[in-house]
Amino acid sequence: MGWNNLSVNQKITIGFGCILALFVVTGVVTYLGVNRIITGAEEVISSNQLDGILAQREVDHLNWVNQVNALIVDDRVTTLKAETDDHKCGFGAWLYGEGRKQAEQQFPALAPILLSIEKPHRDLHQTAVAIKEQFRPEDRTAAKEIFLAQTLPALSEV
């Protein structure tokens, strides 16, 4: 049975079926493409949210360093107000909490980077403990030396 032997009705039905099949294939390809775009957009949104969180934690540490520095350079400041526990500061709460776990699930390549930040972060807060122990309102030299020799280098690693 060749094409020439088919009735006009059969030819129209076959043509309509081919067009319908083409629409279905186009619809499936479009659906899959849109889903890939949505997935990519969700990853970008998650990445931007994480970037914002980490930027805020960086600002928190800069403010923390300013508090430590104020103890050294401002004669009116006589007590250290900066957090000395590396688990309790904003970044530490994120680093040792659910935030990090979620980030590592979404972006597994972050795991070794975040692991490498733990020690410098702990060391940074330990410098505040050392400064607090060495601080004397009448002679801030020892505290200043710790700040310059230990705190600032540790901050650059975090």
C-alpha positions as a LaTeX table, in Angstrom:
\begin{tabular}{lrrr}
\hline
Residue & $x$ (\AA) & $y$ (\AA) & $z$ (\AA) \\
\hline
Met1 & 0.00 & 0.00 & 0.00 \\
Gly2 & 1.81 & 3.13 & $-1.24$ \\
Trp3 & 1.21 & 6.79 & $-0.66$ \\
Asn4 & $-0.60$ & 7.11 & $-3.97$ \\
Asn5 & $-3.07$ & 4.39 & $-3.00$ \\
Leu6 & $-4.19$ & 6.23 & 0.17 \\
Ser7 & $-7.38$ & 8.23 & 0.19 \\
Val8 & $-7.30$ & 12.00 & 0.78 \\
Asn9 & $-8.83$ & 11.42 & 4.22 \\
Gln10 & $-6.03$ & 9.00 & 5.16 \\
Lys11 & $-3.36$ & 11.38 & 3.86 \\
Ile12 & $-4.84$ & 14.25 & 5.91 \\
Thr13 & $-4.99$ & 12.01 & 8.99 \\
Ile14 & $-1.34$ & 10.97 & 8.57 \\
Gly15 & $-0.31$ & 14.60 & 8.01 \\
Phe16 & $-2.25$ & 15.72 & 11.08 \\
Gly17 & $-0.68$ & 12.89 & 13.12 \\
Cys18 & 2.83 & 13.94 & 12.02 \\
Ile19 & 2.14 & 17.56 & 12.98 \\
Leu20 & 0.67 & 16.43 & 16.30 \\
Ala21 & 3.75 & 14.25 & 16.97 \\
Leu22 & 5.97 & 17.22 & 16.10 \\
Phe23 & 4.05 & 19.38 & 18.62 \\
Val24 & 4.45 & 16.72 & 21.31 \\
Val25 & 8.21 & 16.43 & 20.67 \\
Thr26 & 8.55 & 20.24 & 20.67 \\
Gly27 & 6.57 & 20.45 & 23.91 \\
Val28 & 8.73 & 17.83 & 25.64 \\
Val29 & 11.97 & 19.48 & 24.48 \\
Thr30 & 10.68 & 22.89 & 25.62 \\
Tyr31 & 9.57 & 21.51 & 28.99 \\
Leu32 & 12.96 & 19.88 & 29.61 \\
Gly33 & 14.79 & 23.04 & 28.52 \\
Val34 & 12.74 & 25.26 & 30.80 \\
Asn35 & 13.35 & 22.87 & 33.71 \\
Arg36 & 17.11 & 23.08 & 33.07 \\
Ile37 & 16.88 & 26.88 & 33.06 \\
Ile38 & 14.91 & 26.84 & 36.33 \\
Thr39 & 17.43 & 24.49 & 37.94 \\
Gly40 & 20.29 & 26.70 & 36.80 \\
Ala41 & 18.51 & 29.78 & 38.12 \\
Glu42 & 17.96 & 28.10 & 41.49 \\
Glu43 & 21.69 & 27.33 & 41.70 \\
Val44 & 22.55 & 30.94 & 40.86 \\
Ile45 & 20.09 & 32.20 & 43.49 \\
Ser46 & 21.54 & 29.83 & 46.11 \\
Ser47 & 25.05 & 30.88 & 45.18 \\
Asn48 & 24.14 & 34.57 & 45.49 \\
Gln49 & 22.47 & 33.98 & 48.85 \\
Leu50 & 25.57 & 32.18 & 50.12 \\
Asp51 & 27.76 & 34.98 & 48.78 \\
Gly52 & 25.64 & 37.50 & 50.68 \\
Ile53 & 25.83 & 35.50 & 53.90 \\
Leu54 & 29.61 & 35.15 & 53.65 \\
Ala55 & 30.01 & 38.84 & 52.82 \\
Gln56 & 28.02 & 39.73 & 55.94 \\
Arg57 & 30.16 & 37.40 & 58.05 \\
Glu58 & 33.26 & 39.10 & 56.63 \\
Val59 & 31.86 & 42.48 & 57.64 \\
Asp60 & 31.15 & 41.04 & 61.10 \\
His61 & 34.81 & 40.07 & 61.44 \\
Leu62 & 35.98 & 43.48 & 60.29 \\
Asn63 & 33.76 & 45.00 & 62.98 \\
Trp64 & 35.19 & 42.46 & 65.43 \\
Val65 & 38.74 & 43.58 & 64.57 \\
Asn66 & 37.66 & 47.19 & 65.06 \\
Gln67 & 36.46 & 46.29 & 68.57 \\
Val68 & 39.80 & 44.65 & 69.37 \\
Asn69 & 41.66 & 47.58 & 67.86 \\
Ala70 & 39.60 & 50.05 & 69.90 \\
Leu71 & 40.87 & 48.39 & 73.08 \\
Ile72 & 44.41 & 49.07 & 71.96 \\
Val73 & 44.15 & 52.59 & 70.54 \\
Asp74 & 41.24 & 54.21 & 72.41 \\
Asp75 & 42.07 & 55.22 & 75.98 \\
Arg76 & 38.35 & 55.33 & 76.83 \\
Val77 & 37.99 & 51.60 & 76.07 \\
Thr78 & 39.21 & 49.44 & 78.94 \\
Thr79 & 37.40 & 46.14 & 78.36 \\
Leu80 & 37.36 & 43.86 & 75.36 \\
Lys81 & 33.86 & 43.57 & 73.91 \\
Ala82 & 34.79 & 41.32 & 70.98 \\
Glu83 & 33.64 & 37.70 & 71.06 \\
Thr84 & 36.48 & 35.35 & 71.99 \\
Asp85 & 34.66 & 32.05 & 71.31 \\
Asp86 & 35.08 & 31.15 & 67.65 \\
His87 & 31.83 & 29.14 & 67.71 \\
Lys88 & 29.71 & 32.05 & 68.95 \\
Cys89 & 30.56 & 34.84 & 66.52 \\
Gly90 & 28.31 & 35.21 & 63.46 \\
Phe91 & 30.69 & 33.36 & 61.16 \\
Gly92 & 31.43 & 30.68 & 63.75 \\
Ala93 & 27.72 & 30.02 & 64.30 \\
Trp94 & 27.35 & 29.61 & 60.54 \\
Leu95 & 30.62 & 27.64 & 60.11 \\
Tyr96 & 29.79 & 25.12 & 62.84 \\
Gly97 & 26.04 & 25.06 & 62.25 \\
Glu98 & 23.40 & 24.23 & 59.70 \\
Gly99 & 24.43 & 26.99 & 57.31 \\
Arg100 & 27.69 & 25.28 & 56.48 \\
Lys101 & 26.04 & 21.87 & 56.13 \\
Gln102 & 23.54 & 23.28 & 53.64 \\
Ala103 & 26.26 & 25.11 & 51.71 \\
Glu104 & 28.37 & 21.95 & 51.47 \\
Gln105 & 25.36 & 19.96 & 50.25 \\
Gln106 & 24.67 & 22.49 & 47.52 \\
Phe107 & 28.32 & 23.14 & 46.67 \\
Pro108 & 30.47 & 20.13 & 47.67 \\
Ala109 & 33.65 & 21.86 & 46.43 \\
Leu110 & 33.32 & 24.27 & 49.38 \\
Ala111 & 33.94 & 21.54 & 51.98 \\
Pro112 & 37.77 & 21.57 & 51.87 \\
Ile113 & 37.84 & 25.38 & 51.71 \\
Leu114 & 35.62 & 25.72 & 54.77 \\
Leu115 & 37.64 & 23.08 & 56.58 \\
Ser116 & 40.82 & 25.04 & 55.88 \\
Ile117 & 39.27 & 28.18 & 57.39 \\
Glu118 & 38.50 & 26.57 & 60.76 \\
Lys119 & 42.03 & 26.82 & 62.21 \\
Pro120 & 42.74 & 30.42 & 61.13 \\
His121 & 39.31 & 31.41 & 62.44 \\
Arg122 & 39.99 & 29.73 & 65.79 \\
Asp123 & 43.45 & 31.34 & 65.89 \\
Leu124 & 41.93 & 34.74 & 65.17 \\
His125 & 39.65 & 34.50 & 68.20 \\
Gln126 & 42.50 & 33.14 & 70.33 \\
Thr127 & 44.45 & 36.31 & 69.61 \\
Ala128 & 41.66 & 38.23 & 71.30 \\
Val129 & 42.03 & 35.98 & 74.36 \\
Ala130 & 45.77 & 36.69 & 74.41 \\
Ile131 & 45.17 & 40.42 & 74.00 \\
Lys132 & 42.65 & 40.37 & 76.84 \\
Glu133 & 45.14 & 38.58 & 79.10 \\
Gln134 & 48.01 & 40.96 & 78.25 \\
Phe135 & 45.99 & 44.17 & 78.23 \\
Arg136 & 46.86 & 46.81 & 80.80 \\
Pro137 & 45.16 & 50.22 & 80.50 \\
Glu138 & 48.36 & 51.96 & 81.58 \\
Asp139 & 50.53 & 50.06 & 79.07 \\
Arg140 & 48.90 & 48.73 & 75.91 \\
Thr141 & 52.17 & 47.79 & 74.22 \\
Ala142 & 51.95 & 44.02 & 74.74 \\
Ala143 & 48.35 & 43.95 & 73.51 \\
Lys144 & 49.31 & 46.04 & 70.48 \\
Glu145 & 52.17 & 43.68 & 69.63 \\
Ile146 & 49.83 & 40.69 & 69.70 \\
Phe147 & 47.32 & 42.56 & 67.55 \\
Leu148 & 49.93 & 43.45 & 64.92 \\
Ala149 & 51.84 & 40.16 & 64.96 \\
Gln150 & 48.95 & 37.70 & 65.32 \\
Thr151 & 45.48 & 39.20 & 64.91 \\
Leu152 & 45.97 & 40.97 & 61.59 \\
Pro153 & 47.75 & 38.01 & 59.93 \\
Ala154 & 45.06 & 35.62 & 61.21 \\
Leu155 & 42.35 & 37.92 & 59.87 \\
Ser156 & 43.88 & 37.84 & 56.40 \\
Glu157 & 43.63 & 34.03 & 56.40 \\
Val158 & 39.96 & 34.05 & 57.37 \\
\hline
\end{tabular}
